[in-house]
């Protein structure tokens, strides 16, 4: 069955790398060896996986299946099956010889046992002899930085982290409840959409309209409370023109909820989500809603989050897509100091998640001043804090350049009005 699953998955994703990179041959595919040969030969001759129509015209009796298992499961299973089928005749023959000649049985077994060594060919790059590869990568990054990094919409943050790396990037946004982490996540993704890329946004707690209203607020500064509550504080003509203008863009901002994943959000389904919508970045507003496909009975929450962190990072590397997740901090490591952000150890049950994160951004909001601090990143000096004065109702993050900040900036009549109507974080 796993052979059919792999064939179905390769045809559905049109990605031959799973077979190519894991050195799978027709010996692994048993009764589906002919189907495997057809796909392999088509790929070698034409440079792409045949589409399902082409495949089914050759094999009309094959019933392709929907595959939600992880690549790791499929690979482990087909290798185990292949090893089993190679081992059975050897064990049977040695058992038969053992009945009459133990020495002959032992000699036969020792001779044949080498055939059971799994063929796990591992790749690698000699960074000494192939240094010109990274030299060219450096030149390309220097000359075309936009091809390697996304800006975040926070220029001061970009100055620190150089933006989000495309692929090999798992960003964790950490804060207590109602400290603005979802707004920061959507501001970053709105900016990435605005500069021309496809965004996927998983929203476990809010529907597409609520996320859409926040998008309108962050993109064009429409009053979020007016949009959310159906008030007349928004100019109807301007909002109408805004909606028309959005339709002129080709890139998409796809919002999905757990119901779109049959209430079970797994890494395999996230991969399909990215491929289906050709996403350039994926945001998940609550990592606790993901299901661990590798979980075993009795696994702790911490162990499940460790698996999820590993699998999200692997997914980012595989598809060359940065993944951003929001995580709630527990009370450990948090003080009441105005700008004291959560410690990296305050990720709830998430030591393994923080370990796999390439970038961890901690937030603290007090009296409309948000403090950001990068707690984990590659190749930067940690400890610097960035502060913004927030007017969430119109999506405004005003950079505060000095450490001497007045915490209570609410002198206008409008600010007092926002305080009563402010949208939730």
PAPA-166478 format. One record per residue (C-alpha): x, y, z; chain; residue in one letter. Coordinates in Angstrom, 2 decimals, decimal comma. Example, Ala and Ser with C-alpha at 12.3 -4.5 7.8 and 13.67 -1.06 7.14 Angstrom:
% residues 2
R       px       py       pz  kette  rest
R    12,30    -4,50     7,80      A     A
R    13,67    -1,06     7,14      A     S
END
This chain:
% residues 425
R       px       py       pz  kette  rest
R     0,00     0,00     0,00      A     X
R     2,79     2,45     0,81      A     X
R     4,16     2,08    -2,74      A     X
R     0,81     3,30    -4,08      A     X
R     0,80     6,14    -1,54      A     X
R     4,21     7,33    -2,71      A     X
R     3,22     7,11    -6,38      A     X
R     0,00     9,02    -5,64      A     X
R     1,86    11,69    -3,69      A     X
R     4,53    12,19    -6,37      A     X
R     1,83    12,57    -9,02      A     X
R    -0,25    14,94    -6,88      A     X
R     2,66    17,22    -5,92      A     X
R     4,56    16,75    -9,22      A     X
R     7,69    16,59    -7,08      A     X
R    10,17    13,81    -7,92      A     X
R    12,66    14,83    -5,23      A     X
R    11,23    12,40    -2,66      A     X
R    12,26     9,48    -4,87      A     X
R    15,43    11,04    -6,20      A     X
R    16,88    12,24    -2,92      A     X
R    16,12     9,00    -1,07      A     X
R    17,51     6,71    -3,82      A     X
R    14,31     4,70    -4,20      A     X
R    14,42     2,19    -7,04      A     X
R    11,81    -0,06    -8,60      A     X
R    12,85    -2,84    -6,18      A     X
R    11,00    -0,90    -3,49      A     X
R     7,71    -0,77    -5,38      A     X
R     6,81    -4,45    -5,77      A     X
R     3,60    -4,84    -7,78      A     X
R     3,81    -1,15    -8,72      A     X
R     7,30    -1,43   -10,24      A     X
R     6,02    -0,82   -13,78      A     X
R     4,15     2,30   -12,69      A     X
R     7,30     3,53   -10,95      A     X
R     9,39     2,97   -14,08      A     X
R     6,93     4,96   -16,17      A     X
R     7,11     7,98   -13,82      A     X
R    10,91     7,77   -13,56      A     X
R    11,47     7,49   -17,30      A     X
R     9,03    10,33   -17,98      A     X
R    10,87    12,53   -15,48      A     X
R    14,28    11,67   -16,93      A     X
R    13,18    12,32   -20,51      A     X
R    10,94    15,38   -20,09      A     X
R    12,18    16,92   -16,85      A     X
R     8,87    16,74   -15,02      A     X
R     6,54    14,28   -13,33      A     X
R     3,68    13,21   -15,64      A     X
R     0,29    14,64   -14,78      A     X
R    -2,37    12,28   -13,47      A     X
R    -4,20    12,17   -16,83      A     X
R    -1,05    11,03   -18,64      A     X
R    -0,36     8,45   -15,95      A     X
R    -3,91     7,06   -15,90      A     X
R    -3,97     6,78   -19,68      A     X
R    -1,19     4,19   -19,25      A     X
R    -2,53     2,59   -16,06      A     X
R    -6,33     2,99   -16,07      A     X
R    -6,82     0,30   -13,40      A     X
R    -4,74     2,10   -10,76      A     X
R    -6,83     3,88    -8,13      A     X
R    -4,77     6,81    -6,90      A     X
R    -5,26     7,74    -3,25      A     X
R    -5,17    10,92    -1,17      A     X
R    -2,04    10,95     1,01      A     X
R    -1,77    12,81     4,32      A     X
R     1,11    10,86     5,87      A     X
R     4,47    12,58     6,37      A     X
R     7,41    11,96     4,06      A     X
R     9,25    10,42     7,00      A     X
R     6,49     7,86     7,58      A     X
R     6,34     6,91     3,90      A     X
R    10,11     6,58     3,64      A     X
R    10,51     4,56     6,85      A     X
R     7,66     2,25     5,89      A     X
R     8,77     1,50     2,34      A     X
R    12,33     0,85     3,52      A     X
R    11,06    -1,48     6,22      A     X
R     8,85    -3,36     3,75      A     X
R    11,71    -3,67     1,27      A     X
R    14,00    -5,01     3,98      A     X
R    11,33    -7,50     5,06      A     X
R    10,82    -8,90     1,55      A     X
R    14,58    -9,27     1,05      A     X
R    15,04   -10,91     4,44      A     X
R    12,26   -13,51     4,21      A     X
R    13,83   -15,81     1,56      A     X
R    17,24   -15,60     3,24      A     X
R    15,83   -16,54     6,63      A     X
R    13,74   -19,33     5,11      A     X
R    16,71   -20,80     3,25      A     X
R    18,97   -20,63     6,29      A     X
R    16,29   -22,33     8,37      A     X
R    16,02   -25,11     5,78      A     X
R    19,80   -25,65     5,75      A     X
R    19,88   -25,62     9,53      A     X
R    17,84   -28,79     9,62      A     X
R    20,61   -30,78     7,97      A     X
R    23,85   -28,82     8,23      A     X
R    24,30   -26,06    10,78      A     X
R    27,69   -25,07     9,38      A     X
R    26,28   -24,67     5,87      A     X
R    23,39   -22,65     7,28      A     X
R    25,75   -20,32     9,15      A     X
R    28,00   -19,91     6,11      A     X
R    25,03   -19,14     3,89      A     X
R    23,62   -16,66     6,39      A     X
R    26,94   -14,84     6,78      A     X
R    27,31   -14,59     3,02      A     X
R    23,79   -13,31     2,40      A     X
R    23,39   -11,04     5,39      A     X
R    25,22    -8,20     3,64      A     X
R    22,29    -8,00     1,22      A     X
R    20,11    -6,86     4,11      A     X
R    22,16    -3,77     4,82      A     X
R    19,76    -0,84     4,22      A     X
R    20,86     1,34     1,32      A     X
R    20,78     4,72     3,05      A     X
R    23,01     6,84     0,86      A     X
R    23,69    10,14     2,57      A     X
R    24,59    13,34     0,81      A     X
R    27,01    16,07     1,81      A     X
R    29,03    19,00     0,47      A     X
R    32,76    19,43     0,84      A     X
R    32,93    23,06     1,99      A     X
R    36,66    23,10     1,20      A     X
R    36,64    21,99    -2,43      A     X
R    33,23    23,47    -3,20      A     X
R    33,72    26,85    -1,55      A     X
R    32,83    28,55    -4,83      A     X
R    29,19    27,50    -4,25      A     X
R    28,83    29,69    -1,17      A     X
R    30,87    32,42    -2,85      A     X
R    28,27    32,61    -5,60      A     X
R    25,46    32,52    -3,03      A     X
R    27,02    35,49    -1,22      A     X
R    27,31    37,46    -4,46      A     X
R    23,69    36,71    -5,31      A     X
R    22,48    37,72    -1,85      A     X
R    24,52    40,93    -2,04      A     X
R    23,21    41,88    -5,47      A     X
R    19,62    40,63    -5,07      A     X
R    18,70    40,63    -1,37      A     X
R    14,94    40,61    -2,10      A     X
R    15,31    37,14    -3,61      A     X
R    16,60    35,79    -0,29      A     X
R    14,87    37,83     2,42      A     X
R    11,43    39,28     3,12      A     X
R    11,22    42,61     4,92      A     X
R     8,82    42,55     7,88      A     X
R     7,15    45,96     7,69      A     X
R     9,08    47,00    10,81      A     X
R    12,17    48,78     9,38      A     X
R    13,88    48,93    12,76      A     X
R    13,44    45,17    13,22      A     X
R    14,75    44,56     9,71      A     X
R    17,86    46,57    10,56      A     X
R    18,54    44,02    13,30      A     X
R    17,59    40,70    11,67      A     X
R    18,02    41,62     7,98      A     X
R    14,48    40,40     7,31      A     X
R    13,00    36,91     7,16      A     X
R    15,03    34,35     5,29      A     X
R    13,16    32,52     2,55      A     X
R    13,32    28,98     3,77      A     X
R    15,23    27,69     6,78      A     X
R    13,23    30,20     8,86      A     X
R    10,93    29,34    11,74      A     X
R     9,95    32,54    13,53      A     X
R     8,24    32,34    16,92      A     X
R     6,38    35,41    18,22      A     X
R     6,10    35,14    22,00      A     X
R     3,92    37,20    24,36      A     X
R     1,34    36,94    27,10      A     X
R    -2,37    37,08    26,29      A     X
R    -3,56    40,49    25,00      A     X
R    -0,05    41,78    24,32      A     X
R    -0,48    42,25    20,58      A     X
R     1,23    39,17    19,15      A     X
R    -1,55    38,47    16,62      A     X
R    -1,48    42,08    15,44      A     X
R     2,29    41,90    14,93      A     X
R     1,89    38,63    13,02      A     X
R    -0,72    40,15    10,73      A     X
R     1,23    43,37    10,23      A     X
R     4,21    41,34     9,03      A     X
R     2,09    39,20     6,70      A     X
R     0,14    42,21     5,41      A     X
R     3,44    43,86     4,52      A     X
R     4,70    40,74     2,73      A     X
R     1,45    40,61     0,74      A     X
R     1,79    44,33    -0,01      A     X
R     5,22    43,83    -1,59      A     X
R     3,77    41,24    -3,94      A     X
R     3,84    37,76    -2,41      A     X
R     1,30    35,04    -1,59      A     X
R     0,51    34,71     2,11      A     X
R    -1,18    31,87     3,97      A     X
R    -2,66    32,68     7,37      A     X
R    -3,98    29,98     9,71      A     X
R    -6,43    31,56    12,16      A     X
R    -7,67    29,11    14,82      A     X
R    -9,68    31,66    16,80      A     X
R   -10,95    34,22    14,27      A     X
R   -12,76    33,84    10,96      A     X
R   -11,72    35,20     7,57      A     X
R   -13,80    38,38     7,92      A     X
R   -12,20    39,32    11,25      A     X
R    -8,72    38,76     9,82      A     X
R    -9,80    40,66     6,70      A     X
R   -10,91    43,69     8,73      A     X
R    -7,55    43,72    10,50      A     X
R    -5,88    43,54     7,10      A     X
R    -7,93    46,57     5,95      A     X
R    -6,89    48,44     9,10      A     X
R    -3,20    47,65     8,74      A     X
R    -3,11    48,24     4,98      A     X
R    -5,27    51,37     4,69      A     X
R    -5,84    52,48     8,31      A     X
R    -9,61    52,02     8,35      A     X
R   -11,06    52,00    11,86      A     X
R   -11,01    48,41    13,03      A     X
R   -13,75    48,89    15,59      A     X
R   -16,01    50,52    13,00      A     X
R   -15,47    47,68    10,52      A     X
R   -15,85    44,96    13,14      A     X
R   -18,97    46,41    14,75      A     X
R   -20,65    47,83    11,65      A     X
R   -20,33    51,48    12,70      A     X
R   -20,48    54,46    10,34      A     X
R   -17,01    55,83    11,22      A     X
R   -15,71    54,55     7,87      A     X
R   -16,24    56,45     4,60      A     X
R   -18,25    54,02     2,53      A     X
R   -16,94    55,33    -0,79      A     X
R   -13,31    55,03     0,31      A     X
R   -13,89    51,52     1,59      A     X
R   -15,58    50,58    -1,67      A     X
R   -12,61    51,91    -3,67      A     X
R   -10,25    49,98    -1,38      A     X
R   -12,07    46,70    -2,03      A     X
R   -12,00    47,35    -5,79      A     X
R    -8,29    48,10    -5,66      A     X
R    -7,57    44,84    -3,87      A     X
R    -9,09    42,85    -6,73      A     X
R    -6,48    44,30    -9,09      A     X
R    -3,73    42,37    -7,29      A     X
R    -2,73    38,91    -8,51      A     X
R    -1,08    37,77    -5,29      A     X
R    -3,29    36,29    -2,59      A     X
R    -3,80    36,37     1,17      A     X
R    -5,40    33,02     2,03      A     X
R    -7,04    32,70     5,45      A     X
R    -7,92    29,23     6,73      A     X
R    -9,38    27,96     9,99      A     X
R    -9,19    24,51    11,61      A     X
R   -12,46    23,52     9,91      A     X
R   -10,69    23,85     6,55      A     X
R    -8,33    21,12     7,79      A     X
R   -11,14    18,86     9,06      A     X
R   -10,26    20,14    12,56      A     X
R    -6,91    18,37    12,48      A     X
R    -4,05    20,58    11,34      A     X
R    -1,03    18,41    10,62      A     X
R     2,31    19,15     8,98      A     X
R     1,29    17,08     5,94      A     X
R    -1,84    19,18     5,48      A     X
R     0,15    22,39     5,92      A     X
R     2,49    21,22     3,19      A     X
R    -0,44    20,61     0,87      A     X
R    -1,86    24,04     1,81      A     X
R     1,43    25,72     0,83      A     X
R     1,68    23,82    -2,44      A     X
R    -1,98    24,27    -3,38      A     X
R    -1,93    28,05    -3,04      A     X
R     1,73    28,52    -4,07      A     X
R     2,41    30,35    -0,81      A     X
R     5,56    32,39    -0,24      A     X
R     5,08    32,60     3,54      A     X
R     2,94    30,74     6,08      A     X
R     1,67    32,25     9,35      A     X
R     0,04    30,22    12,15      A     X
R    -1,75    32,24    14,81      A     X
R    -1,42    29,64    17,58      A     X
R     0,97    26,70    17,38      A     X
R    -0,96    24,85    20,10      A     X
R    -3,67    23,98    17,59      A     X
R    -1,35    21,83    15,47      A     X
R    -1,49    18,02    15,71      A     X
R     1,70    16,00    16,08      A     X
R     1,76    13,26    13,44      A     X
R     4,61    11,50    15,26      A     X
R     2,93    11,40    18,65      A     X
R     2,86     8,11    20,50      A     X
R     0,61     7,09    23,33      A     X
R     1,67     8,81    26,53      A     X
R     3,71    11,56    24,84      A     X
R     3,82    14,79    26,83      A     X
R     2,70    18,13    25,41      A     X
R     6,34    19,25    25,49      A     X
R     7,42    16,27    23,39      A     X
R     4,63    16,87    20,89      A     X
R     5,65    20,51    20,52      A     X
R     9,24    19,39    20,02      A     X
R     8,11    17,18    17,13      A     X
R     5,99    19,99    15,69      A     X
R     8,92    22,43    15,90      A     X
R    11,21    19,97    14,12      A     X
R     8,63    19,25    11,44      A     X
R     7,82    22,93    10,84      A     X
R    11,51    23,68    10,40      A     X
R    11,89    20,74     8,02      A     X
R     8,88    22,00     6,06      A     X
R    10,43    25,46     5,76      A     X
R    13,67    23,96     4,47      A     X
R    11,90    21,60     2,06      A     X
R     9,60    24,18     0,47      A     X
R    11,85    27,25     0,90      A     X
R     9,06    29,10     2,72      A     X
R     9,46    30,99     6,02      A     X
R     6,99    29,89     8,70      A     X
R     5,80    32,25    11,44      A     X
R     4,01    30,99    14,54      A     X
R     2,46    32,70    17,54      A     X
R     3,04    31,22    21,00      A     X
R     1,63    32,24    24,34      A     X
R     4,10    32,83    27,17      A     X
R     3,50    31,50    30,66      A     X
R     4,21    33,54    33,78      A     X
R     7,75    32,32    34,32      A     X
R    10,46    34,80    33,52      A     X
R     8,11    37,80    33,30      A     X
R     8,29    40,84    35,55      A     X
R     6,12    43,90    35,75      A     X
R     8,89    46,15    34,43      A     X
R     7,60    48,37    31,65      A     X
R     9,80    46,90    28,92      A     X
R    10,64    43,43    30,29      A     X
R     9,76    40,93    27,57      A     X
R     9,15    37,21    28,20      A     X
R    12,20    34,99    28,53      A     X
R    12,84    32,31    25,95      A     X
R    12,14    29,73    28,67      A     X
R     8,59    31,00    29,13      A     X
R     7,33    29,32    25,96      A     X
R     4,54    27,22    27,40      A     X
R     5,60    23,53    27,23      A     X
R     7,77    24,58    24,33      A     X
R    11,47    24,12    25,02      A     X
R    11,69    21,94    21,91      A     X
R     9,82    24,54    19,88      A     X
R    12,17    27,34    20,97      A     X
R    15,14    25,09    20,24      A     X
R    14,02    24,63    16,63      A     X
R    13,13    28,29    16,10      A     X
R    15,63    30,26    14,05      A     X
R    14,16    33,55    15,24      A     X
R    12,28    34,27    18,47      A     X
R    10,67    37,68    18,93      A     X
R     9,33    38,47    22,40      A     X
R     6,74    41,21    22,95      A     X
R     5,45    43,23    25,89      A     X
R     2,63    45,77    25,72      A     X
R     2,02    48,32    28,44      A     X
R     0,12    51,60    28,22      A     X
R     0,05    51,39    24,42      A     X
R     3,81    51,07    24,17      A     X
R     4,99    47,80    22,65      A     X
R     8,49    46,58    23,38      A     X
R    10,04    44,08    20,97      A     X
R    13,15    42,10    21,78      A     X
R    14,84    39,44    19,66      A     X
R    15,65    36,61    22,07      A     X
R    17,07    34,22    19,51      A     X
R    18,47    34,78    16,01      A     X
R    21,38    33,89    13,79      A     X
R    24,36    36,18    13,34      A     X
R    23,10    39,17    15,35      A     X
R    23,81    40,67    18,73      A     X
R    20,91    40,06    21,10      A     X
R    19,55    42,30    23,84      A     X
R    18,51    45,40    21,88      A     X
R    14,92    46,52    22,40      A     X
R    12,66    48,30    19,93      A     X
R     9,60    50,26    21,02      A     X
R     6,46    51,42    19,24      A     X
R     3,56    53,60    20,26      A     X
R     0,39    51,77    19,20      A     X
R    -2,93    52,97    17,89      A     X
R    -4,38    49,57    17,09      A     X
R    -7,74    50,92    15,97      A     X
R    -6,13    52,39    12,85      A     X
R    -3,20    49,95    12,64      A     X
R    -0,51    52,48    13,48      A     X
R     2,85    51,39    14,94      A     X
R     4,84    54,57    15,60      A     X
R     8,52    53,97    16,27      A     X
R     9,84    55,46    19,50      A     X
R    13,57    56,04    18,93      A     X
R    14,66    56,80    22,49      A     X
R    14,70    54,77    25,68      A     X
R    13,10    57,67    27,58      A     X
R     9,44    56,95    26,79      A     X
R     6,41    58,49    28,37      A     X
R     4,21    55,48    29,00      A     X
R     0,90    57,23    29,12      A     X
R     0,28    59,03    25,83      A     X
R    -3,47    59,48    25,77      A     X
R    -4,03    63,19    25,70      A     X
R    -6,37    63,49    22,75      A     X
R   -10,09    62,98    22,71      A     X
R    -9,68    60,34    20,03      A     X
R    -7,32    58,24    22,17      A     X
R    -9,88    58,22    24,98      A     X
R   -12,51    57,02    22,54      A     X
R   -10,25    54,20    21,31      A     X
R    -9,66    53,04    24,87      A     X
R   -13,34    52,25    25,23      A     X
R   -13,70    50,54    21,86      A     X
R   -10,33    48,97    21,24      A     X
R   -10,34    45,65    19,39      A     X
R    -9,01    42,56    21,18      A     X
R    -5,41    41,42    20,73      A     X
END
